[in-house]
């Protein structure tokens, strides 16, 4: 890994109504606009989220469904408008997809963008969305087991000439998947705060992409992850430890906290207390994100780095409209990112 610290931007392919108000994305090409600006400002990457069905609390709050855009198609368009920026998903929900088809899509996209693809994967934050997509067929399905089968099948398809795989959820017979991706090994970033997510990261991951941990909680998880890596025969430094954060900048600490607590990000964080962040004390969300003055955020970044964090992808900037989002991106790049020491 480079000595420099990489920062990325979470683009709103699937965050309207969750992290941002409705409407927020007026045109799918707003995502291209963000990416071009991110490359100009010196960010390392952009990361698209993945949702297909609106959550009940979102439609109840806004009285309408949000616009959700296909992340891989959006990244393909971004790849044609950028030259250096890495293109990622944070996260792509594997239980939504048949792995054989997905392998072809990922390999194609990796070739189109010249090996710049980074794929964060997970089970999906909301089971209700899985149930909306599959109806009665969702009953009794274990999304964690589906994710494990998908990862194993994708790994085989990317490393073998022919694959036969018979799992409980996915099967292929004598399937050849060519071309292989440009990147070898393929850069999977495994999402999830749970022990199961950490075990997946140790086995399959190039990176681990959790969220919502305090500095001390992150330090503990990094130590656990290093032990898991050693059990897999991998170097304890083999993974990019890459948590996702919301960012709220203010001239004072109080201004930043007020901005965050009045944002859609805060409501979303609280909604996750019953799913992917179950068991965490979310009473003070400000200790779990990058919130404060530029100097305070610099100090928080350094504390996370000392705890084992190696990059900061998919930052979610606190804003109520697209112009505010772009302004927050620029403020962070100029007032924080430019001052981070290698």
N, C-alpha and C positions, 0 to 999 in steps of 0.2 A: 504494500500500500504506500501511497505517497505520503510525504511528511506533512503536506498541507492538509488543512481540514476542509472537507467537502460539505457544502450546503446545497440543499435542493428545495424546490417549491412544489407544494401540493396543488395541482391544477383542479378546477371544479368540474370534472367530468361527472362525478356522482356525489357531490357534497351540498347541492342546493337543498334547502329545507332542513339539512342536518347541521352543517357547520356555517351555512350562510342563509340569508333570507330568501324567500320566493317573491318576485323573480330576482335572480342574481346574474345568471348567464343569459344574456339577450340573444346570443348567436354562438353556435358551437365553435366558430372561429375565434371567439374570445380566448379559447384555450391556446390557439396558435399565437395570438397576440401576447399572452402572458409568457409563453415559452421564448419567443423572440426577444422580449424584454429581459427575461431571465438570463439568456445567453449574453446579451449586451452588458448586463450588470455584473457578470462574472460568476453566476451560480453554476454549480456542477451538473445539475440534473433537474428534471421535472417528473412528477409522479401522479398518475391518474387513479382515482378511486373507482370502485365497481359496485353499482347498485342497479337493480332491474325493476323493483317494485317499491312503491312508497310505503313508509312505515305509518302505522295508524296515528301515532302522536303527531306526525308531521302534517298529515291531511286535516287532523282535528284543529291544529293550531292555525294553519294558513287557509283552510277551506278549499284547497286545490292540491293537485299532485305536482311534484317538482319535475324539472327536466333532467333526465339522466342520459348521458351519452356513452357510447361503447368505448371503453378506454383504449383497446388495441387499435381500433380504426382511427381514433383521435391521435394516438401516438404516431401512427404511420404518416398522417398529414403533417404533424410537427416535425418528423424526421426529414421531410422534404423542404422545410423552411429553416432548418438549423444545420450547423456543421459539426459542432463540438459537443453539444448538450447530450448527456445521457438521458435515456427515455425509460421511465419505470412505471410500475403499477404498485399502488399502496392502498389497498391490496386487490389482487385478482382473486375472485371466489372460485376455487376449483370445483366444489360440489355442484356448481351450476353447469359444468361443461364436460363433454366426452373427451377424455385425454388424447385419443388418437387424432381427433380433429384439432384440438388445441396445440398439439405438438407441431402440426403443419403450419398453423397460424403463427406460432412463436418463431419457428425457424425462418419463415418467410419474412417476418418483420425484422428479425435480427439481420438478415441479409440486406433488406431495404435500407436499414439505417447504419450499415457498416459495422455491426458488432456493438452498437451503443445501447442495446436493450438490457434492462435489469427488471426482473419479474418478482415482485413481492406477492406472496400467495397466502391465503388463509381460508377459514371455514365460513366467514361472513358473520357480521356482528349480530344480525337479527334473524332468528329462526323463522319468524313470521314471513320474511321475504322469500325464504326457501320454500315455505308452504304455499305462498301465493304463486310461485313459478311452477311447482310440480303438482299442486292439488293433492288428491288422495294418494298419489304415488310417493309423497313425502313422508307418509306415516311409517314409523319404525326405522327410518333411515338415520344412521349415525354419521353426521357430517365429518367428524374427526376421522373415522375409518375411511370415508370417501376421499378425504384429503390425502391420507397416507397411501391409498391405492393409486391415486392420481400422480403423486410425487414419484412413487416407485416406477409406474409405467412411463412417465415422462423421462425419468433418468435412463431407463432401458432404451427407449426409442431414440434418445440423443447419443447413446454410446454403443449401440449394437446395430448390426446390419438387418436383423430380423427378430421380431419379438412375438412370442406367444405368452399371454398373461391372462389368467383366469382368477379374478377376484370375486368378492361377494357383490360388488357393485359395477365393476367395469371388466370387460373382457375384450381381447383382440386375439386373432389367430394369424400367425405367419405374416405379420404386418411389417413392411419396410417403410421407414420414414426418412426420405431424402429430399432435399439436401439436409445435412446436419446444420445446426446453428453455427455461426461464425465463432462464437465464444465457446471455449472448451477449457475447463468445465463451464457449463451454462450457469449464469449467475442468478440463482434462486435466492430471494430474500424471504425468510420464513417469518410470517407474522404470528402474533399470539403471545399473551403474557403468561399462559399456563405452563405447568411442567411439561405437558405433552407438546406444546409449541416449542419449548426449549429443546426437547429431545429431537424433534424434527429438524430444528436448525442445526444441531450437532451432527446429525446424520447426513442431511441433504444440502444444507445451506452454504452459500457464499456469504450471506449476511443474515442477521436477526433483526426484525423490525417490530419491536413492541411499542407500547405507548402508555403514558400515565403513571410512570414510576417516579418517586422522589429520588434524589441523589443517593441516599443510603439504600433504598430498595434496589436501585440499579446496581450498586456496588455488590450487594449480596447475590443478585441474579448473575452478574458477570462471573463471579467466583464459581457458582454452580454450573454455569455454562462451560467454563474451562474444564471442570471435572468431567462433564459429559463428553466434551471433545476428546479428552484423553482416553476415555473408555471406547471411543470410536477409532482410536489410533490416529487421531488428527492433532495437529499442533494446537495448543491452547490459544494461540493468536491467529488461528486460521479464519476467523469470522470477522466481518465488518459489523460491529455493534452499532446499530443505526436506528435509534428510537425516533418516533414521530412526535413532534411538539406543535402546539398552537403558540403563536407569537402575538403579544400585545405590548407595543412600545408606548411610553408616555414621557412627558417632560419631568413628571414626578412619579414616585411609586404609586401614589393614590390615584393619579390619573390613569395609569396603566391598568390597575386593578379594576377601576370603575368601567373602563373600556371593555375589559374581558368579561366581567360579570353581566354586562348588558348585551353581550354578544350571543349569537346562535351557537358558537363553539361551547360556551359554558353549559347551555341547555343540553347540547349533545353529550357532553361529558357526563352530565348527571344521568342521562338516559341509559348510558352504558353500565351504570352501577348494577343493573340486573342481567348483564350479559358478559361482554368480554372483560369488564373490569370488576366483576363481582368479587367481593372480599376485600377490595381496597377502600380505605377511608377517603372519600372524596369531599369531605367537609371543607378542606382548604385546597381547592384545585390549583391555586396560584403556586403551590410548592411542587406541582407536577407538570408545569409548562414553563415557557420562557416569557415571563411577565415582569415588567418593570422599566426602569430607565435603561438607556443603552449601557451604562456602566454596570448596572445590576445584572443585565442579561449576559454581558461579557463574563462576569464573575460566575454566573450560573453555568454558562457553557464550560468554563474552565473546571468547575467542580464536577460536572458530568464527565469531562475528559479524564480527570483524575480517577473517577470511578470506573473507567473502562470504555466509555463511549468513544467510537472512532469516527463517526460521521453523523451529520444532521440532515437527513433527507426529508422531503415531503413536508416542509414547514407550512403550516396553515395560518395565514395572516388574518388578524382580526379586522374585519371590514364589513360594511353593510351594502356596498355596491362595488362595481368593477373598478371604477376610478380610485376609490379608497384602497382597494386591494393592491393596485399598481403602486400607489404612493407608499404603502406600508412596505412593499417589496424593496422599493428604492431606499427608504429610510433604513431598513435593516442592512442592506448592502453597504450603504455609506457610513452608517453610525456604529454598526456592530461587526459585520463580516470583514470589512477592511482592516479592523483592529485586532482580529484574532491572530495570535501568534502560531506559527507552524510548530 
